[in-house]
């Protein structure tokens, strides 16, 4: 937050459980009160709390994954919609894993599949308000679980993770895939956010190097 403010940009920082309607509404109300409007909304939820097969899964962790990844973006969008003006952009960070069933990690696959449908529904509902809603598919990025040590839980810097997977991507990705720096995702989000009114709507913008 201090780094952002040092650039002369106003910043509002808060912590909220985005699966809780009351807490989320309070957070969204504070944002609108602080800034008056929301021109760009990026929904970037990506919890993977239960990665075991369904038969071995913990029902609470499985459902919590879906709650964070789907209910969170829904609630934030729901409570900010009135504050998004004409020309506003909603960017939902999705995943190629939402396009295929895969094995294990079913909660994450299902949650990301739901986000594709959420994006499409919003795009159909909001085009008359000239608000564009699109998916951002980053593919593997040097963040999240990929930069966390399995034993100590300590996070590595993105560059360290990129060097670790320089020759080959993580095991669950094909060999022609490439691990991206988080800044690349930010650059794509900025590109999406600066499209003119009447630009792409309900579409996928992807950094993945494989068919989705």
N, C-alpha and C positions, 0 to 999 in steps of 0.2 A: 504494500500500500504506500509506504514512504517513497519507494522508487517511482511509482506512478505519479504521486503528487509532486515529486521533484521535477517532473517533466511539465508541470503546469496544468495537469489534468485533475479535475475533481474526481474523487473516489469515495465510494461507500462500501464498507466491508462489514459483513455480518455472518454469523453461523446459525444455520437453521436445519431442522430435520425436514427435508423436502417430501417425506412421505406423510407428514402431519399437516392436515388442511389448515388448522388454525395458525400454526407456526409459519407455514408457507405464506398464508394470506398476510400475516403481519410483516414478514420480510418484504413481500411485493408492495404492500402499502407504503412501507418506508422508502422503497426505491422511487416510487411515483412521487411521494412527498418531497424527496430530495432533488429529483431531476425534472419532474413534471411530465416526462414522457420516456418511452423506451423505443429507440429507433432500431436497435439490433438486439435480438435475443438469441443466444447460443445455448441450446440444451445439450450439455455434455455429461451425461450420467453413464458410468460404465462399471458397475460393481460385478464382481465374479465371486460370490460367497459360497457357492456350492458347485463343485466341478466333478463330483462323482456320478456314476451311473444312477439312473432313477431308482433302481432297486436298492441302492445303498445310500441314497440321499437323505439329508435331514430336511423334513418338510418346512420347518421354520426358516432355515437358510435359503432353501429353494425359493420360497415365496418372498422372502425379504429381497432377494436379487431382483425379482420382477417388480416389486414395489418401488425400489430405488430407481430402476432403469426405465420404468414406464409411468408409474404414478407420479414420481417426482417431476419429470418434464410436463406431464399433463397439468399438474397443479400450478406450477410456475407459469405455464402458458395461460391457463384459465384465469389466473388472478392478475396477469399483466396485460391481457388482450385489450382492455379498454384504454390502456395508456400507449398502445402502439399506433402511430399515425399512418396516414397514407404514405406509401413508399417504404414502410418498415420491412424488415427482414427477420424471418425466423429460420434459424439453422439448427437442424437436429443432427447430432453426431451419431451415426449409426455404424453398422459393421457388415462386412460380407458374410459374417456368421449368421446374420438374420436372413440370408438368402438360401441357406442349406441347413439340413437337419444335423449333420455331423454325428459324433458320438460323445457321450459324457457332456457335462456343461450345458444340459438342456435348458436350464433356466435362462442362461445368458442368450442362447440362440433364440428362444421364444420371445424374450424381452426385446431383442433387437428386431425381430420380425414384426412385432407389434408396433415398433417405432416407424417402420416403413409405412404401415397402414395409417398411423397417426399423421404422418407428414402428408400423405395423400388426401386424407379427410380434411385437414386444415387448409391445404392448397385449394380444394374445391370450395370450402366455406368462405375463404378470405379474399379471393381474387377480386371481388367487387369492391373491396376496401383498398385495393391496390397494395396488398401485403403479400410478399412472396414467401413461400415456405419450401425449403429444399433440404435434401440429405447431404451430409458430408461423410464420406467413407474414407477414413485415413489409412486403412491397412495397418500393418504392425508399426508401432511407434516406440521410440526409446523412452518409455515412461510406464507408469502403472506397475504391474507385476514383473515386467521385464527388467526393471532397474532396482529390484529389491532382492537382497541376498536371502536365499532360502533358509539359511541357518540363523543369521543374526537379525534379519528383518531390516537391516540398514539399506538405504537407497544409494545408488550410484548416480553420478552425473550422466546426462544423456550421452556425452561424448565417449565416456567409458563403455556404455552399453553398445554404442555404435561400433566401437573397436572390437568388442567381444564377438559381435555377429557380423563382422566385416566380410568374412568368407562365405558364410551361410546364414540364412535367416533362422529364427527359432523353429523348433521341430515341427510344429503344427502348420507351418506355411511351406508352399512349394519352393524349390531351389531358385526359381527366377524372381521371387519376391525380394523386396529390399526394405530394410528397416529404415524408418524415417526419423529425422530430428523433429521434436515438437514444434520448432519454428516453422517447418514446412506446412504443418497443419494450420498454424496461425495465418500463414500467407494465403492459403487456399480459402480460409474463412473470410479474410479481408477481401479477397477477390469476389466471393459470393455476396458479401455485404455491400459492395459498391456497384452492383449491377443496376442499370437504370430501371425505372418503373416500366412494367411490361416485359421484363426479361424472363429468364427461366423460372418456372414455377412447378413444384411437385416433381423435381428432377433429382438425379444423383450426381454429385460431384465427387470424384474418387481419385485417390492417390495410389490405389491398389494396382499391382502389376499382374493382375490375373482376372479372368472373367468372374463377375459376381454371381 
